[in-house]
């Protein structure tokens, strides 16, 4: 996923159904640092809750974020 807006929309949708709270306002566009910090929180949550369907979906988002982050760095 190369579009940060779509990445953020997907995250918002997932968090509505999740117990995870990221501690950032998702009502405005996130910057790269905020995305990175949220990804760290999601990664930690997924690692601690590996057996839930919710975490599979969050892990998919994390994969999308990592693809986005790699693409935005040009490498």
Number of C-alpha atoms within 10 A of each C-alpha: 15 14 10 18 13 11 18 19 14 14 19 14 10 17 15 10 9 12 10 16 12 15 9 12 9 13 9 9 13 17 9 12 9 15 18 15 14 20 20 14 16 21 17 11 17 20 12 10 12 12 10 10 10 17 21 14 14 23 19 11 21 20 15 16 23 15 13 17 18 12 12 13 7 7 6
